[in-house]
Amino acid sequence: MSKYPNPVRGYVPCPVCTSISTVHQTGEGRLMALGEPPKNARNIGIKYFRCPECGNSAISKSIDDYIDKHYSTEKPSVTPLEGEVLEPLALTDDNALAPVTSVEPDIIDEPSDDKVSSAEVTELLTEDKPPVDKPFFTLKRVITALGVLIVLLWAMRKLMPQPQEEETSNAATE
């Protein structure tokens, strides 16, 4: 539930359970309490209804249109929606349930313009061929391996200690 409940704007019959629901408008509660609109301004002013049986409705333009059509400011003047009373079908021999049998699709000689309901197979069936095994040593793998090997040898050479040349002075020995 929101921190600032929206005031009741009117009444409308719930389309699901046909009970009387209260109509509210999004953003009014915060606007009246704080004097500022809600942070999400996308749904400001859209009406929704709160049914005592079903709960809150979704906030959408279609619900807003439904409320505009069935809206009333007074509770007693709202009449719940009533559906037509349908009589059950009488079971006769003509419309009795028949056992389901397998039905083969009809083959159409001419192709249909309708892409969805066309029953003809448009793709040719191909034989499953085993995948071709590629050799393990491809040119790309060999070049990559040589490149990595050269980089490793260069790094090892740089990290190895360099032999230091000892300078022998002829003056010390003389």
C-alpha positions as CSV (number, residue, x, y, z in Angstrom):
1,M,0.0,0.0,0.0
2,S,1.3,3.5,-0.8
3,K,2.2,6.0,1.9
4,Y,-0.4,8.4,0.8
5,P,-3.7,6.7,-0.2
6,N,-5.5,8.3,-3.1
7,P,-9.0,9.7,-2.4
8,V,-12.2,8.1,-3.7
9,R,-13.3,9.8,-6.9
10,G,-16.4,7.7,-7.6
11,Y,-17.8,4.2,-8.1
12,V,-17.8,1.7,-10.9
13,P,-18.9,-2.0,-11.2
14,C,-16.0,-4.5,-11.2
15,P,-15.9,-6.3,-14.6
16,V,-14.7,-9.5,-12.9
17,C,-17.0,-10.1,-10.0
18,T,-19.6,-7.4,-10.7
19,S,-19.4,-5.8,-7.1
20,I,-19.2,-2.1,-6.6
21,S,-15.6,-0.8,-6.7
22,T,-14.2,2.6,-5.7
23,V,-12.4,4.7,-8.4
24,H,-9.1,6.4,-7.6
25,Q,-6.7,8.6,-9.6
26,T,-3.0,8.0,-9.5
27,G,-0.8,10.6,-7.9
28,E,-3.5,12.5,-6.0
29,G,-2.6,11.2,-2.5
30,R,1.0,12.4,-2.6
31,L,0.0,15.6,-4.3
32,M,-2.5,16.4,-1.6
33,A,-0.2,15.4,1.3
34,L,3.1,16.9,0.2
35,G,2.1,19.3,-2.5
36,E,4.4,17.6,-5.1
37,P,3.7,15.1,-7.8
38,P,5.0,11.5,-7.6
39,K,8.5,10.8,-8.9
40,N,7.2,8.5,-11.7
41,A,5.1,10.9,-13.7
42,R,4.2,8.4,-16.4
43,N,0.9,7.3,-14.9
44,I,-0.2,10.6,-13.2
45,G,-3.9,11.1,-13.7
46,I,-4.8,7.6,-14.9
47,K,-7.8,6.2,-13.1
48,Y,-8.0,2.7,-11.5
49,F,-10.5,0.9,-9.4
50,R,-10.2,-0.9,-6.1
51,C,-12.6,-3.9,-5.8
52,P,-13.4,-5.2,-2.3
53,E,-13.3,-8.8,-3.8
54,C,-10.6,-8.7,-6.4
55,G,-8.2,-6.0,-5.1
56,N,-6.7,-3.2,-7.2
57,S,-7.0,-3.1,-11.0
58,A,-4.0,-2.6,-13.3
59,I,-3.2,1.0,-14.1
60,S,-3.6,1.3,-17.9
61,K,-5.3,3.3,-20.6
62,S,-7.9,0.5,-21.2
63,I,-8.9,0.5,-17.6
64,D,-9.1,4.3,-17.7
65,D,-11.5,4.0,-20.7
66,Y,-13.6,1.4,-18.9
67,I,-13.9,3.7,-15.9
68,D,-14.9,6.6,-18.1
69,K,-17.8,4.6,-19.6
70,H,-19.2,3.1,-16.4
71,Y,-18.2,5.9,-13.9
72,S,-20.7,7.3,-11.3
73,T,-20.0,9.7,-8.4
74,E,-22.8,8.2,-6.3
75,K,-22.6,4.6,-5.0
76,P,-26.4,3.8,-5.2
77,S,-26.6,4.9,-8.9
78,V,-24.1,2.3,-10.0
79,T,-25.7,-0.9,-11.2
80,P,-23.5,-4.1,-11.2
81,L,-22.8,-5.6,-14.6
82,E,-25.0,-8.5,-15.4
83,G,-24.3,-11.1,-18.0
84,E,-26.7,-12.9,-20.2
85,V,-28.3,-16.0,-18.7
86,L,-27.3,-18.8,-21.0
87,E,-29.3,-22.0,-21.1
88,P,-27.4,-25.3,-21.3
89,L,-27.5,-27.1,-24.6
90,A,-29.7,-30.1,-24.7
91,L,-27.9,-33.3,-25.7
92,T,-29.6,-34.9,-28.7
93,D,-28.5,-37.6,-31.1
94,D,-27.5,-35.0,-33.7
95,N,-25.0,-33.2,-31.4
96,A,-24.0,-36.1,-29.3
97,L,-20.2,-36.5,-28.7
98,A,-18.7,-38.9,-31.2
99,P,-15.5,-40.8,-30.6
100,V,-12.4,-39.1,-32.0
101,T,-10.9,-40.9,-35.0
102,S,-7.6,-40.1,-36.6
103,V,-8.0,-37.8,-39.6
104,E,-5.5,-37.6,-42.3
105,P,-4.8,-34.1,-43.7
106,D,-6.1,-33.4,-47.2
107,I,-3.4,-33.0,-49.8
108,I,-3.8,-29.7,-51.7
109,D,-2.7,-29.8,-55.4
110,E,-2.3,-26.0,-55.7
111,P,-0.2,-24.1,-53.2
112,S,-2.0,-21.7,-51.0
113,D,-1.3,-17.9,-50.7
114,D,-1.7,-18.2,-46.9
115,K,1.7,-18.9,-45.5
116,V,0.4,-20.1,-42.1
117,S,-2.3,-22.5,-43.1
118,S,-0.5,-24.1,-46.1
119,A,-0.3,-27.8,-45.5
120,E,2.3,-28.5,-48.1
121,V,5.9,-29.1,-47.3
122,T,8.0,-26.4,-48.9
123,E,11.4,-27.6,-47.8
124,L,13.1,-30.6,-49.4
125,L,14.1,-33.3,-47.0
126,T,17.9,-33.7,-46.8
127,E,19.7,-36.8,-45.7
128,D,21.6,-36.5,-42.4
129,K,25.3,-36.5,-43.3
130,P,27.9,-37.1,-40.6
131,P,29.9,-33.9,-39.8
132,V,33.2,-33.7,-41.6
133,D,36.0,-34.1,-39.1
134,K,38.5,-31.2,-39.4
135,P,42.2,-32.0,-38.8
136,F,43.5,-31.0,-35.4
137,F,46.5,-29.1,-36.8
138,T,45.0,-26.4,-38.9
139,L,47.0,-23.4,-40.2
140,K,45.4,-21.0,-37.7
141,R,46.2,-23.3,-34.7
142,V,49.8,-23.8,-35.9
143,I,50.4,-20.1,-36.3
144,T,48.9,-19.3,-33.0
145,A,51.0,-21.9,-31.2
146,L,54.2,-20.6,-32.8
147,G,53.3,-17.1,-31.8
148,V,52.7,-18.0,-28.2
149,L,56.0,-20.1,-28.2
150,I,58.0,-17.1,-29.6
151,V,56.5,-14.7,-27.0
152,L,57.2,-17.2,-24.1
153,L,60.9,-17.7,-25.3
154,W,61.3,-13.9,-25.6
155,A,59.9,-13.4,-22.0
156,M,62.2,-16.2,-20.6
157,R,65.2,-14.6,-22.3
158,K,64.4,-11.2,-20.8
159,L,63.8,-12.7,-17.3
160,M,67.0,-14.8,-17.2
161,P,70.0,-13.2,-15.5
162,Q,72.5,-11.8,-17.9
163,P,76.1,-13.0,-17.4
164,Q,78.2,-10.1,-16.2
165,E,81.6,-9.6,-17.9
166,E,84.3,-9.3,-15.4
167,E,86.7,-6.6,-16.3
168,T,90.2,-7.7,-15.7
169,S,92.5,-4.9,-15.4
170,N,96.0,-5.5,-16.6
171,A,97.3,-3.0,-14.2
172,A,96.3,-5.0,-11.2
173,T,98.1,-8.1,-12.4
174,E,101.2,-6.3,-13.4
